[in-house]
Amino acid sequence: MCDMEPVETRKPDDPAVVDALDRLRRGAVEPCVLTVLASGPAYSHDIVRTLARVPGMFTSEGTVYPMLSRLRRAGLVQTSWRESPTGPPRRYYELTAQGRHAVSAFTEAWHTFRTGVDRIMSGPPSVAPPPGHAPSTHTDQTTPTRVEETA
């Protein structure tokens, strides 16, 4: 399982920040679950706890459990039952070859995406014309141009 240092993870006070994190998280939780499993088989509750220790990754069993079922049906994870020292057997999840490929593909795509977002967020880019088009030479023509007629 992924060894991460415990971090205080309280939700931000600003509703706009909470909304932005919710929108970002929706697209990232599934690849994060798969990435947690890249370090080895894990019990679902341990996956939730691992994600909960990451700043900005507020998630719950209600989100992760159905996701694990979808990932299993999609062939990205497989499950096995293991005895528990404190109760009934537990279902453990681990990546399949297809799941490992999904993690690799997401990691590559994420680096490209993150680099692009970081570049934009670090300062507004100049607006460039599409490739193959000359820069605009548009001038403000608020006063009409008079054309003299010649006879």
C-alpha angles and dihedrals in degrees: 000000000000112000109218130166113248111257130190104252111186120157115257117257096228110089091210090057091047090051093048092049091049092053093047093045094054091068097039107045096079095052089044091054090050091048091051087054091051088080092058145288116327141185113244094242090054090052090054091048092049092052092045090060091061117090111248094013099104103166138150143209087259089065101036101044096058089042091055089052091051091047090051093050089048091054095243095115135025128203138220133182119239131184115255123218090216106042144325123357116286130224112236123199127213136172122263121212087266090052092051089051090050090053091049093048093047092048091054093045092045093054091052093045095045092049090052094047092046090051092052095042093050091066136338109275120230113255108251127195117251115273111282095023125108118238113269116268093186113150127196108258102184092148117057118244114239117222116202116222118224122207 
